Amino acid sequence: MEETTSIGRTRARSIFGKLIAAVLVAIIPYVHIGVIHKLIWVPNKPPVNKTHCRCDCFDTVFKGSYERQGKSTYKHVYFNATFEMLVVWLMTLGVIIVSYESFKHIHNIYCKKLIRWKMLFLFILDIYPNYYSYWVYVNYINDGYYHQFFHQLFFTVSELYSTWNVFRLCSKNSESNSWRLLAIISISLIHILLGGVDQFFTQLILWRGNAFQRFRNLGFLFPDILHVLLAVQLLAEERQTSWTNILTMTERKYGSILVLSGFLIGKCIFQ
């Protein structure tokens, strides 16, 4: 009887974890478009006239023979049969699958009481910059605008690697290797330095630019600062030493080389 009850609880937790993961994946775009954009950023945009709207840029391929170009009426969603649309679809599908599996895994280790709460906090902070990268590339590809494609690619790849290390460290079963924590610290420092000579100083210190740009940069800067502080704190706890003595001379040397190299690559090559 007890075994049956235990199996039932395990199944219930598994179903609940999947439900939570699905809800989180579904609600993030709604918060982005339905709340932040529609209600806060651009609340004064007039509604679309659905009666007289003509989707002149719609190739109507996915509608088959039911509609022709230039005669298409209003659509809630329409897309053209192009290679760029395929790329956006594949990228979106990948983001949904990875996000769903990640949230489900986090719920599972929470149920097993294996959560490292500091790393979970950093993982939550990582949602915004990673979602921002995804949405930026959707817009780049959708608009055919590739001027900053490689510049953003540097931040995207480094952010993903940092997030992967944070994700692995969310579980107490994963050993808090110094190289994982050093990678998180180094990448965050690189982002802070690059942002400092790019937009952070102008928009956050001199307080120039639009409000949404300042809030966007705050959403990047504060997580990076907290990644450095909490990763340093965890490393100090693991080594049972003070913050000033957590790194060996070798780690300091290679860490400095990594930060300097990342800064120069991001500034000179991926500019």
C-alpha positions in Angstrom: 0.0 0.0 0.0 2.8 2.4 0.9 4.6 1.5 -2.3 1.5 2.3 -4.3 1.1 5.6 -2.5 4.7 6.5 -3.2 4.4 5.7 -6.9 1.2 7.8 -7.1 3.0 10.8 -5.4 6.0 10.5 -7.8 3.6 10.5 -10.8 1.7 13.4 -9.4 4.9 15.4 -8.9 6.1 14.5 -12.5 2.8 15.7 -14.0 2.8 18.8 -11.9 6.4 19.6 -12.9 5.5 19.2 -16.6 2.5 21.5 -16.1 4.6 24.1 -14.4 7.2 23.9 -17.1 4.5 24.3 -19.8 2.9 27.2 -18.1 6.2 29.1 -17.7 7.1 28.6 -21.4 3.6 29.8 -22.4 3.4 32.8 -20.1 6.8 34.4 -20.8 5.8 35.7 -24.3 2.5 36.9 -22.9 4.2 38.9 -20.2 6.6 40.3 -22.9 4.1 41.3 -25.6 0.7 41.4 -23.7 1.9 43.3 -20.6 5.3 45.0 -21.1 4.8 46.1 -24.7 1.1 46.5 -25.0 0.3 48.0 -21.5 3.5 49.7 -20.5 5.9 50.5 -23.4 3.5 51.4 -26.2 0.0 51.6 -24.7 -1.2 54.3 -27.1 -1.0 52.4 -30.3 -4.4 52.4 -32.1 -6.1 49.1 -32.8 -5.9 47.6 -36.3 -8.9 48.1 -38.6 -9.7 44.4 -39.3 -12.4 45.3 -41.8 -10.2 47.3 -44.3 -6.9 45.6 -43.6 -5.0 44.1 -46.5 -1.9 42.0 -46.0 -0.1 43.0 -49.1 3.2 41.5 -48.0 1.7 38.0 -47.4 2.6 35.5 -50.1 -0.5 33.4 -49.2 1.5 30.1 -49.9 0.4 28.4 -46.7 -3.3 29.3 -47.6 -3.0 27.2 -50.7 -5.6 28.1 -53.4 -8.0 29.7 -50.9 -6.4 33.1 -51.2 -4.2 35.1 -53.6 -1.7 37.8 -53.1 -3.1 41.3 -52.7 -6.6 40.0 -51.9 -5.9 38.6 -48.4 -7.9 39.9 -45.5 -6.9 40.4 -41.9 -5.0 37.5 -40.2 -4.1 37.2 -36.5 -1.0 35.3 -37.7 0.5 35.0 -41.1 3.9 34.0 -42.4 5.6 33.7 -45.7 7.1 30.6 -47.2 10.8 31.7 -47.0 14.0 30.2 -45.7 14.1 32.9 -43.1 10.7 31.8 -41.8 12.1 28.2 -41.5 15.1 29.5 -39.5 12.8 31.4 -37.1 10.5 28.3 -36.7 13.5 26.0 -35.9 15.0 28.5 -33.5 11.6 29.0 -31.8 11.1 25.2 -31.5 14.5 24.7 -30.0 14.0 27.5 -27.5 10.6 26.0 -26.4 12.0 22.5 -26.0 15.1 23.6 -24.1 13.1 25.9 -21.8 10.5 23.3 -21.1 13.1 20.6 -20.2 15.0 23.1 -18.1 12.0 24.2 -16.0 11.0 20.6 -15.6 14.5 19.6 -14.4 14.5 22.5 -11.9 11.1 21.3 -10.5 12.5 17.7 -10.2 15.6 18.7 -8.2 13.4 21.0 -6.0 11.1 18.0 -5.2 14.2 16.0 -4.3 15.4 18.8 -2.0 18.7 19.2 -4.0 18.3 22.8 -5.0 21.2 25.3 -4.5 19.1 28.4 -3.9 21.7 30.9 -4.9 22.2 29.2 -8.3 18.4 28.9 -8.8 18.2 32.7 -8.2 20.9 33.2 -10.8 19.1 30.9 -13.2 15.9 32.9 -12.9 17.9 36.1 -13.6 19.3 34.4 -16.7 15.8 34.0 -18.2 15.7 37.7 -19.3 19.0 38.0 -21.2 18.5 34.7 -22.9 15.0 35.5 -23.9 16.1 38.9 -25.1 18.8 37.2 -27.3 16.1 34.9 -28.8 13.8 37.8 -29.5 16.5 40.0 -31.0 17.4 37.3 -33.5 13.8 36.8 -34.4 13.6 40.5 -35.2 16.9 40.5 -37.0 15.9 37.7 -39.3 12.3 38.8 -39.7 13.4 42.4 -40.6 16.4 41.3 -42.7 18.5 43.5 -40.4 22.0 41.9 -39.9 24.2 44.9 -39.0 24.5 43.8 -35.3 24.1 40.1 -35.9 27.7 39.1 -34.9 27.9 41.7 -32.2 24.9 40.1 -30.5 26.2 36.6 -31.3 29.2 37.1 -28.9 26.9 38.0 -26.0 24.4 35.2 -26.9 27.0 32.4 -27.0 28.8 33.6 -23.8 25.5 34.0 -22.0 24.4 30.6 -23.0 27.6 29.0 -21.7 27.3 30.9 -18.4 23.7 29.9 -18.1 24.6 26.2 -18.8 27.0 26.3 -15.9 24.5 28.0 -13.6 21.9 25.4 -14.6 24.2 22.5 -13.8 25.1 24.0 -10.4 21.5 24.4 -9.4 21.6 20.7 -8.3 23.6 19.8 -5.2 24.5 16.5 -7.0 26.6 18.6 -9.3 30.0 19.3 -7.8 30.7 23.0 -7.6 33.9 22.9 -9.6 36.0 26.0 -9.5 36.2 26.1 -13.3 32.4 26.4 -13.6 32.2 29.2 -11.1 35.3 30.9 -12.6 33.6 30.7 -16.0 30.4 32.4 -14.6 32.5 35.1 -12.9 34.7 35.7 -16.0 31.8 35.9 -18.5 29.9 38.3 -16.2 32.9 40.6 -15.9 33.4 40.6 -19.6 29.8 41.6 -20.1 30.1 44.3 -17.5 33.2 45.7 -19.1 31.8 45.6 -22.6 28.6 47.2 -21.5 30.5 49.8 -19.6 32.3 51.1 -22.7 29.2 50.7 -24.8 25.8 51.6 -23.5 25.8 51.3 -19.7 27.9 54.4 -19.1 25.9 56.6 -21.5 22.5 55.4 -20.5 22.8 54.5 -16.8 25.5 57.0 -15.6 24.9 59.9 -17.8 21.2 59.0 -17.9 20.8 59.5 -21.7 18.6 57.6 -24.1 15.0 56.4 -23.8 13.5 54.9 -20.6 13.1 51.4 -22.2 16.8 51.4 -23.0 17.8 52.2 -19.5 15.5 49.5 -18.1 16.8 47.0 -20.6 20.4 47.7 -19.6 19.5 47.4 -15.9 18.1 44.0 -16.8 21.6 43.1 -18.1 23.9 44.8 -15.6 22.3 43.8 -12.3 22.2 40.0 -13.1 25.9 40.2 -14.2 26.9 41.9 -10.9 24.9 39.3 -8.9 26.5 36.5 -10.9 29.9 37.7 -9.9 29.0 38.2 -6.2 27.1 35.0 -5.6 29.5 32.9 -7.6 32.4 34.3 -5.5 30.4 33.7 -2.3 29.7 30.1 -3.2 33.4 29.5 -4.1 34.4 31.0 -0.8 32.0 28.7 1.1 33.2 25.7 -0.8 36.9 26.5 0.0 36.1 27.8 3.5 38.1 30.9 3.0 37.6 34.7 2.7 36.5 36.3 -0.6 40.0 37.8 -1.0 41.7 34.4 -0.9 39.4 32.3 -2.9 41.6 32.2 -6.1 45.0 30.6 -6.5 47.7 32.5 -8.4 47.2 30.2 -11.4 43.4 30.9 -11.3 44.0 34.6 -11.1 46.4 34.5 -14.0 44.2 32.5 -16.3 41.0 34.3 -15.1 42.6 37.7 -16.0 43.7 36.4 -19.4 40.2 35.1 -20.1 38.5 38.4 -19.1 41.0 40.5 -21.1 40.8 38.2 -24.1 37.0 38.1 -24.0 36.8 41.9 -23.7 39.2 42.4 -26.7 37.4 39.8 -28.8 34.0 41.3 -28.0 35.1 44.8 -28.6 37.3 44.5 -31.6 36.2 41.4 -33.6 32.5 41.2 -32.8 31.8 44.9 -32.8 
